[in-house]
Amino acid sequence: MKFDYTLKTSMDIDKVVSALEETLKEDGFGILWDFDLTGKLQEKGMNFNTPYRVLEVCNPKEAQRVLEENKMVGYFLPCKIVVFEENNETFVGMPKPTALIDFMENQKLSGVASDIENRLITSIETALKAER
């Protein structure tokens, strides 16, 4: 099983993040934190110039549902979507919730993870369609 889901786009990072915010909201997810990894590394004196943002996203209803089943699922929360530039292209991706939840060996959680994964993929794909 592939660990990640990643797409490439010609949109710039700010447009991708803005579009993601809208499409995620339509499905009950919100961006809890928009972490500018590039800025933080530069603030700490590192010579890292690749635009790189990590979005922590959550659907409170789904988070409660999986945590009630197994508190250790919190190790995977919130879900992450990463947006970065490389060679004049923007990449948008995430670790697949199904790949992470497989470590729990719980069929009920696997079903929930599959649903969340599909919804996040749809949000990403819909956000990237805004460029066309």
C-alpha positions as CSV (number, residue, x, y, z in Angstrom):
1,M,0.0,0.0,0.0
2,K,1.3,3.4,-0.9
3,F,1.7,5.6,2.2
4,D,0.8,8.9,0.5
5,Y,-1.6,10.6,-1.8
6,T,0.2,13.4,-3.8
7,L,-0.8,15.6,-6.7
8,K,1.0,18.2,-8.7
9,T,-0.4,21.5,-9.8
10,S,0.6,24.8,-11.5
11,M,-1.3,26.8,-8.8
12,D,0.9,28.7,-6.3
13,I,0.9,27.7,-2.7
14,D,-1.3,30.5,-1.4
15,K,-4.0,29.7,-4.0
16,V,-3.9,26.0,-3.1
17,V,-4.2,26.7,0.6
18,S,-7.1,29.1,0.0
19,A,-8.9,26.6,-2.2
20,L,-8.3,23.8,0.2
21,E,-9.8,25.9,3.1
22,E,-13.0,26.2,1.1
23,T,-13.3,22.6,-0.1
24,L,-12.4,21.2,3.3
25,K,-15.0,23.4,5.0
26,E,-17.7,22.1,2.6
27,D,-17.1,18.6,4.0
28,G,-17.0,19.6,7.7
29,F,-13.2,19.8,8.0
30,G,-11.3,22.9,9.1
31,I,-7.7,24.0,9.0
32,L,-6.6,24.1,12.7
33,W,-3.1,25.3,11.9
34,D,-1.3,26.5,8.8
35,F,2.4,25.9,9.6
36,D,4.9,27.8,7.5
37,L,7.8,25.3,7.8
38,T,10.1,27.4,5.6
39,G,9.6,30.5,7.8
40,K,10.2,28.6,11.0
41,L,13.4,27.0,9.7
42,Q,14.7,30.4,8.5
43,E,13.8,31.9,11.9
44,K,16.0,29.3,13.5
45,G,18.9,30.2,11.2
46,M,18.5,27.4,8.7
47,N,19.1,28.0,5.0
48,F,15.9,26.4,3.8
49,N,14.2,28.3,0.9
50,T,11.7,25.8,-0.4
51,P,8.1,27.1,0.1
52,Y,6.6,24.4,2.4
53,R,3.4,24.5,4.4
54,V,1.9,21.9,6.7
55,L,-1.9,22.1,7.2
56,E,-3.4,20.4,10.2
57,V,-7.0,19.6,9.4
58,C,-9.7,18.1,11.5
59,N,-13.4,17.2,11.4
60,P,-14.4,17.3,15.1
61,K,-17.2,14.7,14.6
62,E,-14.9,12.2,13.0
63,A,-12.1,12.9,15.5
64,Q,-14.5,12.1,18.4
65,R,-15.7,9.0,16.7
66,V,-12.3,7.5,16.3
67,L,-11.0,8.6,19.7
68,E,-14.0,6.9,21.3
69,E,-13.0,3.7,19.6
70,N,-9.3,3.9,20.5
71,K,-7.5,6.8,22.2
72,M,-4.2,5.9,20.5
73,V,-5.7,7.1,17.2
74,G,-4.9,10.5,18.6
75,Y,-1.3,9.8,17.6
76,F,-2.4,10.3,14.0
77,L,-4.5,13.4,14.6
78,P,-5.0,15.9,13.3
79,C,-4.7,14.9,9.7
80,K,-2.0,16.6,7.7
81,I,-2.0,18.0,4.2
82,V,1.3,19.3,2.9
83,V,1.8,21.9,0.2
84,F,5.3,22.6,-1.2
85,E,7.1,23.8,-4.2
86,E,9.8,22.0,-6.1
87,N,11.2,22.7,-9.6
88,N,8.6,25.5,-10.2
89,E,5.7,23.1,-9.5
90,T,3.4,22.8,-6.5
91,F,2.8,19.5,-4.8
92,V,-0.2,18.8,-2.5
93,G,-0.4,15.6,-0.5
94,M,-1.1,13.8,2.7
95,P,-0.2,10.6,4.4
96,K,-3.1,8.2,3.8
97,P,-5.3,7.7,6.9
98,T,-5.8,4.1,5.8
99,A,-2.0,3.5,5.8
100,L,-1.7,5.0,9.3
101,I,-4.8,3.2,10.8
102,D,-3.6,-0.2,9.6
103,F,-1.2,-0.1,12.5
104,M,-4.2,-0.3,14.8
105,E,-5.5,-3.6,13.4
106,N,-9.1,-2.6,14.0
107,Q,-11.6,-3.2,11.2
108,K,-14.1,-0.6,12.4
109,L,-11.4,2.1,12.4
110,S,-10.2,1.0,9.0
111,G,-13.6,1.7,7.6
112,V,-13.7,5.2,9.2
113,A,-10.2,5.9,7.9
114,S,-11.2,4.9,4.4
115,D,-14.1,7.3,4.5
116,I,-12.0,10.1,5.8
117,E,-9.3,9.4,3.2
118,N,-11.8,9.5,0.4
119,R,-13.3,12.8,1.6
120,L,-9.9,14.4,2.0
121,I,-8.8,13.2,-1.5
122,T,-12.0,14.7,-2.9
123,S,-11.3,18.0,-1.2
124,I,-7.8,18.1,-2.6
125,E,-8.9,17.2,-6.1
126,T,-11.8,19.8,-6.0
127,A,-9.4,22.5,-4.7
128,L,-7.0,21.8,-7.6
129,K,-9.8,22.0,-10.2
130,A,-10.0,25.7,-9.3
131,E,-6.9,26.2,-11.5
132,R,-8.7,25.2,-14.7
